[in-house]
Amino acid sequence: MTYCIAASIDEGLILVSDSRTNAGIDNVSTHGKMHAFATADDRKIVLLCAGNLATTQAVLEQLHRDKIKNTQPNFNTVECLSEAAAYLGQVSLEKQKQHVNAEGQSAFNPSASFIIAGQIGDEPHGAYMVYAEGNSITSSANTPFLQIGESKYGKPILDRFLKLGASIDEAARCCLVSMDSTIRSNASVGPPVEMLIYRKDSFNLDEYYCFDDDNDYLLRLRRSWEAKLCEAIAALPEIGKESGKSMRVIL
């Protein structure tokens, strides 16, 4: 399985992804889900991938090939991020259709989803989630983040704490806790964890981090979060008779 997050806040973007693609009893494999594209100087584009690995690799290869051959469109010619998302959706859909009715593959599911994030020219930075069907959505002021893959375990902290006006460093820690919570609750999501911080209008992807499971910072973050949660639970109001009505027993 997979878990990827893209937070688009006022100060920039935070992208976080795990690297586990299979978590069988005796077969655990890892592949990076974060891919930065070498593009023209006036743009930075990063993809996060989830779903069928063969499909995502085929899509990435096609995107790179289109850029090298200057096929229209490609990531160097699109004028805005929404156009890039539409182009990505088209390529993804074409690759999936090649395998939908393949003989002997009745149980094969070629679907894949993506998050495309970055900044192009004078357009503001942003992120789009591209569904397996090829259509896409973007983040909003009320929900400044997108998720693909195993999203349910890491969503509560994002809902409660990630705001459009949060500092980019605070948002990055929030996203890492979201990822760590998912790793804790689902064995199909696992390290290494990749994180990229993009500060608006910088056109710079240098703030990249890769955390293994035994990374000192990730361990300290995990212990601190667990300790604070325990303190918060202990400090909650006690349940007493005044908390609610007595239960009615029906015979």
Residue, then its C-alpha position, 0 to 999 in steps of 0.5 A: m500500500t502507500y500513503c502520500i500527503a501534499a500540504s499547500i499552505d500560504e508559505g509553500l508546499i510540504l510533500v511526504s511519502d512512504s516507500r513500501t509497495n508490498a508487505g507480505i509475510d516474507n516479502v517486503s519491498t520498497h520503492g520511492k513514491m516521490h519524483a521531482f522532474a528536471t524542468a525549465d527554470d521557471r517551474k518546479i514539478v513534483l509527483l507523488c504516486a499510489g496504486n499499481l507500480a507498473t502503471t506508475q512507472a509506465v506513466l513516469e517513463q512516458l512523462h520523461r520521454d515526452k519532455i525529452k522529445n518535446t512532445q506536445p504537451n509536456f511539463n516544459t510547455v504547460e502554462c499552469l499546474s491545472e494544465a499539467a494535472a490534466y496532461l498527467g491524467q490523460v497519460s495515466l488513463e492511456k497506460q491503464k487502458q492498455h492492460v484493462n482487458a489483457e488476457g489472463q489478467s481478470a483480477f489485475n487492477p492497473s489503476a493508479s492515482f497521483i498528486i502533482a505539486g509545484q509552481i509554474g511561472d507567475e502562477p501561485h504554488g499548489a497541488y492537485m490530486v489526479y484520480a485513476e479516472g484522469n480527472s483531478i481536484t485541488s486543495s482548498a482554504n478549508t482543507p489545505f492538504l491532499q492524500i492518496g493511498e492509505s489516508k484514514y489513519g493520518k487524516p485526523i491530525l491534518d483535519r485538526f491542526l493543519k491550517l492555511g496560515a500555519s508556518i511551513d515548519e509547523a506544517a511539516r511536523c504535522c505531516l510527519v506525525s500524520m505519516d508516523s501515525t499511519i505507519r504505526s497503524n498499518a503494516s502496508v505503509g513503511p519507511p523510508v519516509e521522504m519529505l520535500i519542503y518547497r517555499k513559495d516563489s523559491f523555485n528550489l527543491d533543496e529541502y529534501y529529507c529521507f528518514d529511515d525507521d531508525n532515524d534519530y529525528l523521527l524517533r524523537l518526534r514519535r516519542s514526543w508525540e506519544a508522550k504528549l498524547c498520554e498527557a492530553i488523555a490524562a488531563l481530560p475531564e473525568i466522567g462523572k454522574e453529571s456527565g449525562k443521564s442515567m441509562r434506562v434499562i428495558l426488561 
